[in-house]
Amino acid sequence: MSKYVIRKSRVDDFESLIVLYENVVDHMFSNDINQWDHEYPSEEIIRCDIESGHHFVISEDQEVIATVVLDSNQDEQYKAVHWKSYNKDVLVIHRLAVSPLHEGKGLATLMCEFAEEYARKNGYKSIRLDAYAGNKRSNKLYHEKLGYRRAGGFCYFRKKAIPFYCYEKEIPEIKKPHSS
């Protein structure tokens, strides 16, 4: 049982989320990962995420240490990707981030496991996401550790020269016990 609790974000998480994303971006830059920058995710995006009701966080001592957005919004570029599953009940993982001070504690894995359980409980048949090809750690997490399948095709966001790989994972239905 994890000591961490995942909950929906609240308006009072906003400042902590700004700090989290700034720290994550700085940490990425220091590791030559040009995935995000100080314009993405923007304050406007973070506000919209909070207001959406699909934004989840883990906090510790009133500080957000991990975050993820779970919804069915697929980028337009996803239409050109060769997915294994073409069902309409798709959950998409967006903007998963873990504070650099809390790396190595399994928080990204915990957030992804939460996403899978959320998908199961809400009737989604698969999960999709994209991961910056230059971020070897996140690609290893999704593909090798969590069993996401890399789909055919790429996405290019915010004028990046390096693509984002697309991943998906089918979510098995919860088996209900037979009644006698």
Secondary structure, 3 states (H helix, E strand, C coil): CCCCCEEECCHHHHHHHHHHHHHHHHHHHHCCCCCCECCECCHHHHHHHHHHCCEEEEEECCEEEEEEEEECCCCHHHHHCECCCCCCCEEEEEEEEECHHHCCCCHHHHHHHHHHHHHHHCCCCEEEEEEECCCHHHHHHHHHHCCCEEEEEEECCCCCCCCEEEEEEECCCCCCCCCC
